[in-house]
Structure formats: structure tokens, C-alpha cells
């Protein structure tokens, strides 16, 4: 099952994007399109992954591109709601590629808490 994404809310300067289903190579264009549709007034982008049970390596490409986009736009990227398999994928990526900054996307407190990645 390929993932779909909806912009679940825009509240002031914060947008929340909530993918549903699996994230794989086929789902990347739709997910990136959702982020590309955000108004320029958005300065904080929240990716809420609580409905994503499986992430393929393509999800690492998505997160890396979102980080780059936030750095260019001087906005903040927030990743939240990582379930077991997506969290495990990021842990494996952090171990395999220590200089890839994959730890930035992992929860810093209790499971399920947001990780804020300031890109400004």
C-alpha cells in the first residue's frame, strides 16, 4: 500500500502533513508534492507519521529532502509519531551512516514525542 498525504491543518505559521500507509519509492512524488503546496507563510512544517507502519529507504530520501528544503526556506522541520519500524529504520541509518544526521529525526524524550529540527 502506497502512502498518501494530506495537509491536516495549517494554523498560523504551522502546517501538519500526515501520511497514511507505507512510504516507498512510488509514494515519494505525492508526499513531496504535499509539502510543495504549502504557503510561504508557513515557517514550521510538522510531519506526523503516526499512520505510517512501514517506511522503505525512500523515506530517508524524503526526510533528507525535507531537511534541505527547510534549510533553504529557513523554516523548522518537526518529525513526530514514529512507530516501531520507521524508528528502527532511522536507528539503522544512524548506525550505518553516522554523519548523515539521522538522529535528528528520532524522538529525544518519551516515545512518540516530537523531534524539533531547526533548519534556520
C-alpha positions in Angstrom: 0.0 0.0 0.0 1.5 3.3 -1.1 1.2 6.3 1.2 -1.0 9.3 0.7 -0.5 12.6 2.5 -2.9 15.2 3.5 -2.2 18.6 4.9 -4.3 18.0 8.0 -4.0 21.6 9.3 -2.5 24.9 8.8 -2.6 27.0 11.9 -0.9 30.3 11.7 2.7 29.6 10.6 2.5 25.8 11.3 1.4 23.1 8.8 0.9 19.5 9.7 1.3 16.8 7.0 0.1 13.3 7.9 1.0 10.5 5.6 -1.1 7.3 5.7 0.1 3.9 4.6 3.5 2.8 3.6 6.3 5.1 2.4 8.1 3.7 -0.6 9.6 4.9 -3.9 6.2 5.1 -5.5 4.8 7.4 -2.8 7.6 10.0 -2.9 6.2 12.3 -5.6 2.8 12.7 -3.8 4.4 13.2 -0.4 6.9 15.8 -1.7 4.0 17.5 -3.6 2.1 17.9 -0.4 5.0 19.8 1.1 5.5 21.8 -2.0 1.9 23.1 -1.8 2.4 24.8 1.5 2.0 28.6 1.5 5.1 30.7 2.0 3.7 31.9 5.3 4.4 28.5 6.9 7.6 28.6 9.0 7.1 25.3 10.8 6.4 22.0 9.0 5.3 19.0 11.1 5.4 15.6 9.5 3.2 13.4 11.7 3.9 9.7 10.9 1.6 8.1 13.4 -0.4 6.4 10.5 2.8 5.0 8.8 3.6 1.5 9.8 6.3 0.8 7.2 9.0 3.1 5.7 11.3 1.9 3.0 14.7 3.6 2.3 12.7 6.1 0.2 11.5 7.6 3.4 15.2 8.6 4.2 15.2 10.4 0.9 12.0 12.2 1.8 13.3 13.3 5.2 16.7 14.4 3.7 14.9 16.5 1.0 12.6 18.0 3.6 15.5 18.9 5.8 17.2 20.6 2.8 14.0 22.4 1.8 13.6 23.7 5.4 17.3 24.9 5.4 16.8 26.8 2.2 13.5 28.3 3.4 14.8 28.9 6.9 11.9 27.1 8.4 11.7 24.4 11.1 11.0 20.8 10.4 9.3 18.6 13.1 9.0 14.8 12.9 6.6 13.1 15.2 4.6 9.9 15.6 7.3 7.5 14.5 6.1 3.9 15.1 8.4 0.9 15.7 9.5 0.1 12.1 10.1 3.7 11.0 12.0 4.4 14.2 14.1 1.2 13.6 14.9 2.3 10.0 16.2 5.7 11.3 18.2 3.9 14.0 19.8 1.7 11.4 20.6 4.6 9.1 22.2 6.5 12.0 24.4 3.5 12.8 25.3 2.8 9.2 25.9 6.5 8.2 26.8 8.4 11.4 27.5 11.6 9.6 24.0 11.5 7.9 22.4 13.3 10.9 19.6 10.7 11.1 19.4 11.0 14.8 17.9 14.5 14.3 14.7 12.8 13.3 14.5 10.4 16.3 12.5 11.2 19.4 14.5 12.9 22.1 12.3 12.2 25.1 9.5 9.7 25.7 8.4 7.6 22.7 6.1 9.5 20.4 7.4 12.9 21.4 8.4 15.3 18.6 11.9 15.9 17.5 12.4 19.5 16.5 15.0 20.1 13.9 15.6 23.8 13.5 16.7 24.5 9.9 17.2 28.2 10.3 
